[in-house]
């Protein structure tokens, strides 16, 4: 299970997604691009998740 929130990355935004890693990457990536205009690649989001969980 993984969880990412916009507020963890300095955004004044209530968006939270959690679940399986692939789901979180897809949903967080879509949200960031659509709402904040930032296009994170799958690899970048995977690194964020890995750093957050300490894996």
FIMIBA-955661 format. One record per residue (C-alpha): z negated, x negated, y; residue in three letters; chain. Coordinates in steps of 0.1 Angstrom, whole numbers, plus 5000, padded with zeros to 4 digits. Each point is the difference from the previous one (the first is absolute). Layout:
<atoms>
<atom up="Z" east="X" north="Y" type="Ala" mol="A"/>
...
</atoms>
This chain:
<atoms>
<atom up="5000" east="5000" north="5000" type="Unk" mol="A"/>
<atom up="5008" east="4989" north="5035" type="Unk" mol="A"/>
<atom up="4993" east="5013" north="5035" type="Unk" mol="A"/>
<atom up="5015" east="4992" north="5034" type="Unk" mol="A"/>
<atom up="4991" east="5015" north="5033" type="Unk" mol="A"/>
<atom up="5016" east="4995" north="5034" type="Unk" mol="A"/>
<atom up="4967" east="4996" north="5017" type="Unk" mol="A"/>
<atom up="4993" east="4969" north="4979" type="Unk" mol="A"/>
<atom up="5030" east="4983" north="5018" type="Unk" mol="A"/>
<atom up="4991" east="5009" north="5035" type="Unk" mol="A"/>
<atom up="5018" east="5033" north="5005" type="Unk" mol="A"/>
<atom up="4984" east="5030" north="5015" type="Unk" mol="A"/>
<atom up="5012" east="5021" north="4971" type="Unk" mol="A"/>
<atom up="4983" east="5020" north="4973" type="Unk" mol="A"/>
<atom up="5026" east="4994" north="4973" type="Unk" mol="A"/>
<atom up="4986" east="4990" north="4966" type="Unk" mol="A"/>
<atom up="5018" east="4997" north="4967" type="Unk" mol="A"/>
<atom up="4984" east="4992" north="4966" type="Unk" mol="A"/>
<atom up="5010" east="5000" north="4964" type="Unk" mol="A"/>
<atom up="5022" east="4979" north="4978" type="Unk" mol="A"/>
<atom up="5013" east="4968" north="5017" type="Unk" mol="A"/>
<atom up="5037" east="5011" north="5000" type="Unk" mol="A"/>
<atom up="4990" east="5034" north="5015" type="Unk" mol="A"/>
<atom up="4979" east="4983" north="5027" type="Unk" mol="A"/>
<atom up="5028" east="4975" north="5009" type="Unk" mol="A"/>
<atom up="5026" east="5028" north="5003" type="Unk" mol="A"/>
<atom up="4979" east="5024" north="5020" type="Unk" mol="A"/>
<atom up="4984" east="4974" north="5023" type="Unk" mol="A"/>
<atom up="5034" east="4983" north="5006" type="Unk" mol="A"/>
<atom up="5016" east="5034" north="5008" type="Unk" mol="A"/>
<atom up="4972" east="5009" north="5024" type="Unk" mol="A"/>
<atom up="5001" east="4966" north="5018" type="Unk" mol="A"/>
<atom up="5037" east="5002" north="5006" type="Unk" mol="A"/>
<atom up="5001" east="5037" north="5010" type="Unk" mol="A"/>
<atom up="4969" east="5001" north="5022" type="Unk" mol="A"/>
<atom up="4996" east="4965" north="5013" type="Unk" mol="A"/>
<atom up="5035" east="4986" north="4998" type="Unk" mol="A"/>
<atom up="4990" east="4971" north="4978" type="Unk" mol="A"/>
<atom up="5020" east="4992" north="4968" type="Unk" mol="A"/>
<atom up="4978" east="4983" north="4975" type="Unk" mol="A"/>
<atom up="5018" east="4989" north="4969" type="Unk" mol="A"/>
<atom up="4986" east="5007" north="4965" type="Unk" mol="A"/>
<atom up="4989" east="4964" north="4996" type="Unk" mol="A"/>
<atom up="4981" east="4999" north="5033" type="Unk" mol="A"/>
<atom up="4982" east="5032" north="4990" type="Unk" mol="A"/>
<atom up="4992" east="4986" north="4966" type="Unk" mol="A"/>
<atom up="4984" east="4969" north="5017" type="Unk" mol="A"/>
<atom up="4979" east="5023" north="5023" type="Unk" mol="A"/>
<atom up="4987" east="5019" north="4969" type="Unk" mol="A"/>
<atom up="4993" east="4967" north="4981" type="Unk" mol="A"/>
<atom up="4981" east="4985" north="5030" type="Unk" mol="A"/>
<atom up="4980" east="5032" north="5005" type="Unk" mol="A"/>
<atom up="4989" east="5002" north="4963" type="Unk" mol="A"/>
<atom up="4993" east="4963" north="4998" type="Unk" mol="A"/>
<atom up="5024" east="4997" north="4970" type="Unk" mol="A"/>
</atoms>
